[in-house]
Amino acid sequence: MQKYVSSRNKNEYVSAAQAIINGLSPDGGLYTPVSLGKGPDPSELAGKSYQDIAKVVIASVFNEFSKEEISACVDAAYDSKFDDSRIVPLRDYSSGSIMELWHGPTSAFKDLALTILPHLLTLSYRKTGESKTVAILTATSGDTGKAALSGFADVPDTDITVFYPRDGVSKVQQLQMQTARGSNVEVVAVEGNFDDCQRMVKEACSSANVLGACNGVTISSANSINIGRLVPQIVYYYSAYAELLNKGIIHKGNYVNFSVPTGNFGDILAGFMAKQLGLPVGRLICASNSNNVLTDFINSGTYDAGRPFYTTISPSMDILVSSNLERLLFMMSGDDHMVSSLMKELKDKGSYTVSSTLLKEIQNSFAAYWCSEEECRAEIAKMFSKENILIDPHTAVAAFAADKYRKESGDERPMVVLSTASPYKFSKNVLGCISGDVPENEFLCMERLKELSGLSIPEGLAELESLPVRFTKSIAKDKGIVFIADKMERLSRIRQEENR
Ligand SMILES: *Cc1c(COP(=O)(O)O)cnc(C)c1O
């Protein structure tokens, strides 16, 4: 059975169920499988449905659950909540394929993980036999928040709080969260950026004040620091590969490159895990916006978060501290002491440098490029005029990076660009790239985009205009821990009354 260790201490093992419930290890590290083992043979997946591929891939990693248990989770997650029966359709264009990961209920790729995470969590909970309230704390740069709220709304024995940067998300993203349904949900704006939100949640997980208030309550996370979110994301790398086989674009064993718009390094790390499991993944292109800390790291070996933070038109990637990179460093080196000391340096000095051996190994699997705001807008315009495909700014960053990689490396292997959000989530900015006439009102922009592209507006976005706003609270970034401790105390009281 697969065991999990913290990236900062590999001597203590936990089960997958425990890792999913905890989210983050108490020592601040990220749970990582001790060894991934071998995944399914991709040639046997060609022609299979997304759900069938998901069942085999997820069961091969989370092997302490039965095939039936995983199947039930998959069937509950990937159903008519998605507006395309293929779940993740692949669309060809002149220089590769675009993998559309935004057909879920909240129109961003986070749905692929957050529609299944509540089911995996409930299953884990049954395995450990605990009877507590799971309080899910989530920091969001825009898309995780709504996807988590939607996935966990009214799930028994859970409570979810989402923290988002007050001035750092798009209008549509903010409305999606403020109008969230469910009796167990809360949304809080933080006067700070995403990194402040994420730091707050991570500190809460090990704060004595917070933990002291957690009687009958377990804190967990729906961020991609949770292994239960990462593993379902491996699936679409397999499904894209299977589809390319099916279409005859590749043959068994051929390598495929993937270009991934990257923020917290979760999506692209799932691609690396697919490669570890045996999928013929060539290069993973790490695509960033002006917050290009990962580009510099992958090219130089120095991670330096001490730089200006930019608010861009691809807000879900406005991140300077990419949590999942810690997992990669540990997976590649197996050295928990080194990872601990690098993370301490990052916390104390804002930067660290890895050894040249480790850097080489990183560069064997990853290449990195970044895209300015101007280049991003030009890419959206080009894709629309040349290919007749409407893409969102995050996808544009990845398409741009894919092109640049191909030109600079001469690597002509098939390329899959991950399309992580519906263009309608960023209507005003996208419309501005393809038309001179941009109305003030976001919903009018959606209508205009629809007229120009013929693409239908996702239901969950169209209805936002008429939903009541439920959450308007905002807090200072240094008040987070107190806020969370108070909330845990409240949840504990309710739990104890229920248990009585
Ligand atoms: C979250 C997000 C990303 C970045 O994904 P990570 O897993 O954080 O690297 C990219 N694009 C969109 C639209 C997102 O919501």
The ligand as an ORCA input file, in Angstrom:
! r2SCAN-3c Opt
* xyz 0 1
  C      -5.003     27.940    -10.567
  C      -4.869     28.334    -11.974
  C      -3.644     28.245    -12.651
  C      -2.374     27.819    -11.957
  O      -2.389     26.481    -11.542
  P      -1.387     25.961    -10.411
  O      -1.773     24.566    -10.143
  O      -1.625     26.857     -9.228
  O      -0.020     26.113    -10.940
  C      -3.618     28.575    -13.986
  N      -4.722     28.998    -14.634
  C      -5.909     29.104    -14.019
  C      -7.079     29.598    -14.788
  C      -6.031     28.765    -12.679
  O      -7.218     28.861    -12.070
*
